[in-house]
Amino acid sequence: MTETYRKLKEWYEQNRRILPWREDPTPYHVWISEIMLQQTRVEAVRGYYARFLTALPDISALAAAPEDVYLKLWEGLGYYSRVRNLHRAAVMVMEEYGGSIPSAEEELRRLPGIGRYTAAAIASIAFGKRAVALDGNLLRVFSRLTAYEGDIKEPAAGKAAEEYYLRILENEPSAGLLNQAFMDLGATVCLPNAAPRCDTCPLAEICLAHAAGRETAYPHLPAKKARKIEERTVFLIRYGDAAILHKRPPKGLLAGLYEFPNADGKLTEEEALRYVAALGFEALRIRPLPPAKHIFTHKEWHMSAFEVRADEFKSPLREDMLLLSVSEIREKYSIPSAFASYTALL
């Protein structure tokens, strides 16, 4: 087995993806990159990673950053609870760990937003600890190497995979390197939703799925549930060279973020005018905007929209709404990517 995985390490050295966080794998860099990479493609993360580190180069800078700053840096990455947890964890590291990220998995998992996988990734890649960073790539590779017949999403599969990789790492001093080698093998060779490139795989000789010619039969996945579809009507409300933003409630979907005012359902123009009047002002002009769609993990928003030119306000704005210049919105306020089609129209 040692000889087989020596081939994997050699393959990795020759074929590894060149990623900025790998070139200087400090604990902070590994941590930021791993949180960004959750539910986000690698190529999409590169620019955000560079921008984030330029503005917040270390733990102390992140801990001291105002909410609007780190939310704006995260704009477009989605799942904003991730960056809120990053900030909370940075404050905790400063207060309880003297500004140094802990190296032990159990200590890392005390930090907000750091689960089993992220703790193992930081511990192994940044600190050289013997830990299995069990992500989707490692699960898929495990399922094909062993022809695992169970549901790969079940806890039993995760436990079996972790035990499998721990045996491989038992006599290996470079756990971080092997974790990354398996990640890249899964991302570039042992592909999801496609036929794996077995002719280039350094582990083909020990792969049970390959030996049986059944590579695409693994992993076994549960049937996907259909997403719930929600109709919404979005309002791009303008007043001079300014527009209205609404702050979402502190809990729930897109918690605490700024958005364009919107309502449940697909409103007619008459209903839209009544909605605008209920906000406290009259519409000078109203025109429909192109529809848009946004896919969340478990639901889809199908959006219709109106641009409204507003007259003088009849009453003060509600506490959860702001009238801001377009330049201020672009520079300071993070609007979720769900509204990207309408943000582009500002």
C-alpha positions in Angstrom: 0.0 0.0 0.0 2.9 2.4 0.8 4.2 2.0 -2.8 0.8 2.6 -4.3 0.4 5.9 -2.4 3.9 6.9 -3.2 2.7 6.9 -6.8 -0.2 9.2 -5.7 2.2 11.7 -4.1 4.3 11.7 -7.3 1.2 12.2 -9.4 0.2 15.1 -7.2 3.6 16.8 -7.4 3.4 16.7 -11.2 -0.3 17.5 -11.6 -1.5 19.4 -8.6 -3.7 22.5 -9.1 -1.7 25.7 -8.5 -3.9 27.6 -5.9 -2.8 30.7 -4.1 -3.6 29.4 -0.6 -1.4 26.4 -1.2 1.6 28.5 -2.0 1.7 30.0 1.5 -0.4 27.6 3.6 -0.4 29.5 6.9 -3.2 28.6 9.3 -5.1 31.8 8.5 -4.7 31.3 4.7 -5.9 27.7 4.9 -8.8 28.6 7.1 -10.0 31.5 4.9 -9.7 29.4 1.7 -11.5 26.4 3.2 -14.5 28.5 4.4 -14.7 30.2 1.0 -14.5 26.9 -0.8 -17.6 25.5 1.0 -20.3 25.2 -1.6 -18.3 27.4 -4.0 -16.2 26.4 -7.1 -12.4 26.7 -6.8 -12.1 29.1 -9.8 -14.8 31.4 -8.4 -12.9 31.7 -5.1 -9.5 32.9 -6.4 -10.5 36.5 -6.9 -12.4 36.7 -3.6 -9.5 35.2 -1.7 -7.1 37.8 -3.0 -9.5 40.7 -2.3 -10.2 39.4 1.2 -6.6 39.0 2.2 -5.7 42.4 0.7 -8.2 44.1 3.0 -8.0 41.7 6.0 -4.5 40.2 5.9 -4.5 38.6 9.3 -6.6 37.4 12.3 -6.4 40.8 14.1 -7.6 42.7 11.0 -10.5 40.3 10.6 -11.5 40.5 14.3 -11.5 44.3 14.2 -13.4 44.6 10.9 -16.9 46.2 11.0 -19.7 44.1 9.7 -20.3 46.1 6.6 -16.7 45.7 5.6 -16.4 41.9 5.7 -19.9 41.5 4.3 -19.0 43.7 1.3 -15.8 41.6 0.8 -17.9 38.5 0.7 -20.5 39.9 -1.7 -21.2 37.4 -4.4 -19.9 34.3 -2.5 -23.3 33.7 -0.9 -24.0 31.8 2.4 -23.2 34.9 4.4 -23.3 33.0 7.7 -19.9 31.7 6.7 -18.2 35.2 6.9 -20.1 36.1 10.0 -18.7 33.0 11.6 -15.3 33.8 10.4 -15.5 37.1 12.1 -16.9 35.6 15.3 -14.1 33.0 15.3 -11.4 35.6 14.7 -12.6 37.5 17.8 -12.5 34.3 19.8 -9.0 33.5 18.6 -7.8 37.0 19.6 -9.5 36.8 23.0 -8.9 33.1 24.0 -5.9 32.0 22.0 -3.7 35.1 22.0 -4.2 35.7 18.3 -2.9 32.2 17.2 -5.1 29.7 15.5 -5.1 26.5 17.5 -3.6 23.4 15.9 -5.6 20.6 17.5 -8.8 19.4 15.8 -10.9 19.5 18.9 -9.8 23.1 19.6 -10.4 24.2 16.1 -13.9 22.8 16.2 -14.7 25.1 19.1 -14.5 28.0 16.7 -17.7 29.2 15.1 -18.2 27.8 11.6 -15.5 25.2 11.8 -16.8 21.6 11.5 -15.1 18.2 11.3 -13.9 18.7 7.7 -12.5 22.2 8.1 -10.8 21.4 11.4 -9.1 18.4 9.8 -8.0 20.4 6.7 -6.5 23.2 8.8 -4.8 20.7 11.2 -3.3 18.6 8.4 -2.4 21.2 5.8 -1.3 24.1 8.1 0.0 22.1 11.1 0.9 18.6 9.6 -1.4 16.7 11.9 -2.6 13.2 11.1 -6.2 14.1 10.2 -8.6 13.2 7.4 -10.1 16.1 5.5 -13.1 14.2 4.4 -14.8 16.2 1.6 -17.0 15.1 -1.3 -13.9 14.3 -3.4 -12.4 12.0 -0.7 -15.8 10.3 -0.3 -16.2 9.7 -4.0 -12.6 8.3 -4.4 -13.2 6.0 -1.4 -16.5 4.8 -2.7 -14.8 3.8 -6.1 -11.6 2.4 -4.6 -13.5 0.1 -2.3 -16.8 -0.4 -4.3 -18.7 0.9 -1.3 -22.3 -0.2 -1.6 -23.9 1.9 1.0 -25.4 5.4 0.7 -22.4 7.7 0.6 -24.4 10.4 2.5 -25.0 8.3 5.5 -22.9 8.7 8.7 -21.7 5.0 8.3 -20.1 5.9 5.0 -18.2 8.8 6.5 -17.0 6.7 9.3 -15.8 3.9 7.0 -14.1 6.4 4.7 -12.3 8.1 7.6 -11.1 4.8 8.9 -9.9 3.9 5.4 -7.9 7.1 5.0 -6.5 6.9 8.6 -5.0 3.5 7.8 -3.3 5.1 4.8 -2.0 8.0 6.9 -0.8 5.8 9.7 2.8 5.8 8.6 2.7 8.9 6.5 4.3 12.1 7.8 2.7 14.2 5.2 -1.0 14.0 6.0 -1.7 17.4 4.5 -0.1 16.6 1.2 -2.0 13.3 0.9 -5.3 15.0 1.8 -4.7 17.5 -1.0 -3.6 14.8 -3.4 -6.9 12.9 -2.8 -8.8 16.2 -3.2 -7.1 16.9 -6.5 -7.6 13.3 -7.7 -11.3 13.6 -7.0 -11.5 17.0 -8.6 -9.6 16.3 -11.8 -9.5 12.5 -12.4 -12.1 10.6 -10.3 -14.8 13.0 -11.5 -18.3 13.6 -10.2 -21.2 13.4 -12.7 -18.9 12.1 -15.4 -16.9 9.1 -16.4 -13.6 9.1 -14.4 -10.3 9.4 -16.2 -9.1 6.0 -15.1 -6.3 5.9 -17.7 -4.5 8.7 -15.9 -5.3 7.6 -12.3 -2.3 6.6 -10.2 -4.6 4.4 -8.1 -6.3 2.5 -10.9 -4.5 -0.7 -10.1 -6.2 -1.0 -6.6 -9.6 0.4 -7.6 -12.3 -2.2 -7.2 -14.9 -0.2 -9.2 -12.4 0.0 -12.0 -11.6 -3.7 -11.8 -15.3 -4.4 -12.2 -15.8 -1.8 -15.0 -18.4 -0.1 -12.9 -16.8 3.2 -12.0 -19.9 5.3 -12.7 -22.0 3.1 -10.5 -20.3 4.7 -7.5 -20.9 6.5 -5.2 -24.5 5.5 -4.3 -26.4 8.7 -3.7 -29.9 9.3 -2.2 -32.5 10.7 -4.6 -32.6 14.5 -4.7 -35.6 16.3 -3.4 -37.3 18.7 -5.7 -36.6 22.4 -4.8 -39.5 24.5 -3.7 -40.3 27.3 -6.1 -41.3 30.7 -4.7 -42.6 33.6 -6.8 -41.3 37.1 -5.7 -41.7 40.6 -7.0 -38.7 42.8 -6.6 -38.8 46.7 -6.6 -35.9 48.9 -7.8 -37.2 52.1 -6.2 -35.4 55.2 -7.3 -35.5 58.7 -5.9 -33.2 61.1 -7.8 -29.7 59.5 -7.8 -30.6 57.2 -4.9 -32.3 53.9 -4.4 -34.0 52.1 -1.5 -32.5 49.1 0.3 -34.3 46.9 2.8 -32.5 45.1 5.6 -33.7 41.5 6.1 -34.5 40.1 9.5 -31.6 38.9 11.7 -32.6 35.3 11.3 -33.6 33.1 8.3 -32.6 33.1 4.7 -30.1 35.9 3.8 -30.3 37.0 7.5 -29.4 40.6 8.2 -28.4 41.4 4.6 -29.5 44.3 2.4 -31.8 43.7 -0.5 -34.2 45.5 -2.8 -37.7 45.7 -1.4 -39.7 42.7 -2.5 -43.0 41.0 -1.9 -44.3 37.4 -2.0 -46.0 36.4 -5.3 -46.0 37.7 -8.8 -47.7 41.1 -8.5 -49.6 42.9 -11.2 -48.8 46.5 -11.9 -51.8 47.6 -9.9 -50.8 45.4 -6.9 -47.2 46.8 -7.3 -48.4 50.4 -7.0 -50.4 49.5 -3.8 -47.3 47.9 -2.4 -45.2 51.0 -3.1 -47.9 53.2 -1.6 -47.9 51.1 1.6 -44.2 51.9 1.9 -45.1 55.6 2.3 -44.7 57.2 -1.1 -46.3 57.6 -4.5 -44.9 56.4 -7.8 -44.3 59.0 -10.5 -43.5 56.2 -13.0 -43.4 52.4 -13.0 -42.2 50.0 -15.6 -41.6 46.3 -15.6 -38.1 44.9 -15.6 -36.9 41.5 -17.0 -37.6 38.5 -14.9 -34.8 36.6 -13.1 -34.2 33.4 -11.3 -32.0 32.4 -8.4 -31.3 28.9 -7.1 -30.7 28.3 -3.4 -29.9 24.9 -2.0 -33.5 23.9 -1.3 -35.6 26.5 -3.1 -35.7 28.6 -6.2 -36.8 32.2 -6.4 -38.6 33.1 -9.7 -38.6 36.9 -9.7 -40.6 39.5 -11.6 -39.6 43.1 -11.0 -40.6 46.8 -11.4 -38.5 49.9 -11.5 -40.3 52.7 -9.7 -39.5 56.5 -9.8 -40.6 57.8 -6.5 -42.2 61.1 -5.5 -41.7 62.9 -2.2 -42.2 60.6 0.7 -45.4 60.9 2.6 -43.9 59.7 5.8 -40.4 58.8 7.2 -38.9 55.6 5.9 -39.3 52.5 7.9 -36.5 51.6 10.3 -35.5 48.6 8.1 -35.1 50.7 4.9 -32.4 53.1 3.7 -32.3 55.6 1.0 -28.7 55.6 -0.4 -26.9 57.0 -3.4 -26.0 54.5 -6.0 -22.3 55.0 -5.5 -22.7 54.3 -1.8 -24.6 51.1 -2.5 -21.9 49.9 -4.9 -19.0 50.7 -2.6 -20.3 49.9 0.9 -23.3 47.6 0.9 -23.3 43.9 0.2 -26.4 42.8 -1.8 -26.9 39.1 -2.2 -26.2 37.5 -5.6 -29.9 36.5 -5.7 -30.5 40.2 -6.8 -27.5 40.4 -9.1 -29.7 41.0 -12.2 -31.2 44.1 -10.6 -28.1 45.3 -8.9 -26.6 45.5 -12.4 -29.3 48.0 -13.4 -28.4 50.6 -10.7 
